[in-house]
Amino acid sequence: MKHSLHKRGLAGSDSARTRRNHHASLLASIVALSAALLLVQPSAQARADERSEQNDRSDHFAIRTLSGDAERVSGGSALVEITFPFADARRALVVELNGADVSGAFRPGGKANSLVGLVTGLALGENRLTVEGRGLPRESLDLTNYSIKGPIISGPQIEPFICQTQTFKLPDGTFLGSPLDADCSAPTVVTYVYLSTITGTFVALPSPTSLPADVAKTTTSAGKTVPYVVRVETGTINRGIYQNAILFDPTSDSAPSPFSPPKGWNHRLVAIHGAGCPGGWYTQGTAEGVNVLQNMYLSQGYALFINTLQNPSNSCNPFVAGESAMMGKEHFIKTFGVPDFTLSTGGSGTRRASPDALLHRHQSDRLHRRSAGGGERLRRSSGLVRRGKPVATHRSGPGEGRRRRLCLGGVECHRPGVAAL
């Protein structure tokens, strides 16, 4: 009997080692693929970024997308910046998309000699945006647009795929509704909740035209004191159910726009990934798995976004998770504007999605990564991001007591639980 137990123990140990080796091999493959993708020949977007940085020394226009990479646009729209070497109010610029004038979509940007516009109406596939005028050479940027249903980088979508929008509960207790098509699409729904001074919990806002007497106040990390009212948007992206949450007072804030963000947003964004990998395949997800209404972040002005397919408990596919995060962040930027930086938070399963999320970048993120590479690090402490302090130790679970970090493309090593995107 002892001999039999001993053999079983050895077999169990071998099995555990095999599983650990498999997971390590899988993670290594993901990291290698992501690193390879980051090191490929510069894309049209990278070339556009380089031209933009050198614009003050040139006599050319520079065009770049702010909402994501020009080669991976989704949903038929892109937030675009055009810079030029000198201002001349007497001579207008002409901006065209596939030959149609879209100049009216642009307005003065946040920096000198720049215009920013939300360009809509992109066709599926290749598009060309051009700018000319003021005696400067015509400049163009090619935009590759994909369906909001995906895929973009993850490959053919798995089948069968079970839609679950009809059982997805919204913050006010209602449901998202029946799917609209075989890709599990659903209408976009906006709900408002507020933190009650009576119950100390989030409560559905009865009407967006007035605020109840028990609405709490919160002071953000930017020093703004606003009513603690949260706008929660729910819809479908990449066949998953997404949500984003942000402080938003519907009685005083302007309609959502990348040009007029709500007063309570501190211009920082959190991507939520969740944890675990219990075998989530072939389903959309009946819940996010992690509540997007996180007081630790919202009370300080952070915005958050999540997708059921970003959470490994719903979908154990790291490429779809990274792709969903990429598309969700792009959608957020086109709705509210460009964040100063983005954090990714989650448990052990998040390690598998974070490298792919690095594929999505915009200028401020790229500058942030450069500063991190120079020695500045990030640490999450009570929801705050602090510079110049070491990254906290991360213990994923009983079998993963060692510190684990990801380093890709010159990015500072961050603990997987709080990775900078």
Summary of the structure (lengths in Angstrom):
residues: 421
radius of gyration: 22.9
end to end distance: 54.0
largest distance: 94.4
contacts: 1405
relative contact order: 0.11
helix: 24%
strand: 29%
